[in-house]
Amino acid sequence: MMISTRGRYALRVVTDLAVHNDGNFVPMKDIAKRQNLSLGYVARIIPLLSKGGIVEGSSGKGGGYRMARDPKSCTAKEILDLTDENLTPVTCLESGSAPCAMSAKCLTLPVWKGLDKVVKDYLSNITIQDIIDRKVGV
């Protein structure tokens, strides 16, 4: 499991919009500049977040994007899921993967199932507001 650049940047974009959540729409170029990301990359991430109901957009003068949901109700896992992150630690646990011939006698399978659960539970319990408030850590 390795979080992709797209997943990491999506989390940064949402956090940026949440920090600047005054009800006004924020131009993509402002997000890109503050986060030191290319405008093109932000432009590829925003539609995923919009389709997922995390952000909403408006075109024209004064247009841009803003949070569609309260940062307290939006989790890191939701954002990563929208960017098609594969959070599963091993192939045999991936949804839709072919059954492993060793699964019935695999002594390490419970280790991977436990890790999978811990990672997904951890990310499901971190909200965007937690990130802003710096309530995340080890």
C-alpha positions as CSV (number, residue, x, y, z in Angstrom):
1,M,0.0,0.0,0.0
2,M,1.3,3.4,-1.1
3,I,-0.8,6.5,-1.1
4,S,-0.5,8.0,-4.6
5,T,0.4,11.6,-5.3
6,R,-3.2,12.1,-6.5
7,G,-4.5,10.9,-3.1
8,R,-2.2,13.1,-1.1
9,Y,-2.9,16.1,-3.2
10,A,-6.6,15.6,-3.0
11,L,-6.4,15.6,0.7
12,R,-4.4,18.9,0.6
13,V,-6.9,20.5,-1.8
14,V,-9.9,19.6,0.4
15,T,-8.0,20.8,3.5
16,D,-7.1,24.0,1.8
17,L,-10.8,24.6,0.8
18,A,-11.9,23.8,4.4
19,V,-9.4,26.3,5.9
20,H,-10.6,29.0,3.5
21,N,-14.3,28.0,4.0
22,D,-15.9,31.5,4.3
23,G,-18.8,30.7,2.0
24,N,-17.1,32.2,-1.1
25,F,-15.9,30.2,-4.1
26,V,-12.1,29.9,-4.3
27,P,-10.5,29.9,-7.7
28,M,-8.4,26.8,-8.5
29,K,-5.4,28.9,-9.2
30,D,-5.5,30.2,-5.6
31,I,-5.6,26.6,-4.2
32,A,-2.8,25.6,-6.6
33,K,-0.6,28.6,-5.5
34,R,-1.2,28.1,-1.8
35,Q,-0.5,24.4,-2.0
36,N,2.4,24.7,-4.4
37,L,0.7,22.4,-6.9
38,S,0.3,22.7,-10.7
39,L,-3.0,24.1,-11.8
40,G,-3.4,21.2,-14.2
41,Y,-3.1,18.7,-11.3
42,V,-5.6,20.6,-9.2
43,A,-7.9,20.7,-12.3
44,R,-7.8,16.9,-12.5
45,I,-8.5,16.4,-8.8
46,I,-11.4,18.8,-8.4
47,P,-13.9,16.9,-10.6
48,L,-13.4,13.8,-8.5
49,L,-14.1,15.7,-5.3
50,S,-17.1,17.5,-6.9
51,K,-18.6,14.2,-8.2
52,G,-18.1,12.7,-4.7
53,G,-20.1,15.6,-3.2
54,I,-17.1,16.9,-1.2
55,V,-16.8,20.2,-3.0
56,E,-19.1,22.3,-5.2
57,G,-18.3,24.6,-8.0
58,S,-19.5,27.8,-9.7
59,S,-18.3,29.1,-13.1
60,G,-18.0,32.7,-14.2
61,K,-17.0,35.8,-12.4
62,G,-16.5,35.0,-8.7
63,G,-16.5,31.3,-9.5
64,G,-14.4,28.6,-8.2
65,Y,-14.9,25.8,-5.6
66,R,-15.9,25.6,-2.0
67,M,-16.7,22.9,0.5
68,A,-20.1,21.2,-0.1
69,R,-19.9,19.4,3.3
70,D,-18.9,20.3,6.8
71,P,-15.2,19.4,7.4
72,K,-16.3,17.6,10.5
73,S,-18.3,15.1,8.5
74,C,-15.7,14.5,5.7
75,T,-13.1,11.8,6.4
76,A,-9.6,11.2,5.0
77,K,-10.8,7.7,3.8
78,E,-13.6,9.3,1.8
79,I,-11.2,11.5,0.0
80,L,-8.7,8.7,-0.7
81,D,-11.6,6.5,-1.9
82,L,-12.6,9.2,-4.4
83,T,-9.2,9.1,-5.9
84,D,-9.3,5.3,-6.3
85,E,-6.6,4.7,-3.7
86,N,-6.0,1.0,-3.0
87,L,-5.5,0.9,0.8
88,T,-5.4,-2.9,0.9
89,P,-2.0,-4.1,2.1
90,V,-1.9,-7.4,0.0
91,T,-3.4,-8.5,-3.3
92,C,-5.4,-11.4,-1.8
93,L,-7.6,-9.0,0.2
94,E,-8.4,-6.7,-2.8
95,S,-12.0,-6.6,-3.8
96,G,-12.5,-8.6,-7.0
97,S,-9.2,-10.4,-6.9
98,A,-8.9,-14.1,-7.7
99,P,-9.1,-16.3,-4.7
100,C,-5.7,-17.2,-3.3
101,A,-4.9,-20.9,-3.4
102,M,-3.2,-20.5,0.0
103,S,-5.9,-18.6,1.8
104,A,-7.2,-21.6,3.7
105,K,-3.8,-22.5,5.2
106,C,-2.1,-19.1,5.1
107,L,-0.8,-18.4,8.6
108,T,-0.1,-14.7,7.7
109,L,-3.5,-13.8,6.3
110,P,-4.8,-12.7,9.7
111,V,-1.9,-10.3,10.0
112,W,-2.9,-8.6,6.7
113,K,-6.6,-8.6,7.5
114,G,-5.7,-6.9,10.8
115,L,-3.5,-4.3,9.1
116,D,-6.2,-3.7,6.5
117,K,-8.8,-3.0,9.2
118,V,-6.5,-0.8,11.3
119,V,-5.6,1.4,8.3
120,K,-9.2,1.8,7.1
121,D,-10.5,2.4,10.6
122,Y,-7.8,5.0,11.2
123,L,-8.5,6.9,8.0
124,S,-12.2,6.6,8.6
125,N,-11.9,8.3,11.9
126,I,-9.8,11.3,10.8
127,T,-12.0,14.2,9.6
128,I,-10.8,17.2,7.6
129,Q,-11.5,19.3,10.7
130,D,-9.2,17.0,12.7
131,I,-6.4,17.7,10.2
132,I,-7.0,21.5,10.4
133,D,-7.1,21.4,14.2
134,R,-3.9,19.2,14.2
135,K,-5.6,16.5,16.2
136,V,-4.0,13.8,14.1
137,G,-0.9,12.0,15.2
138,V,0.6,8.9,16.6
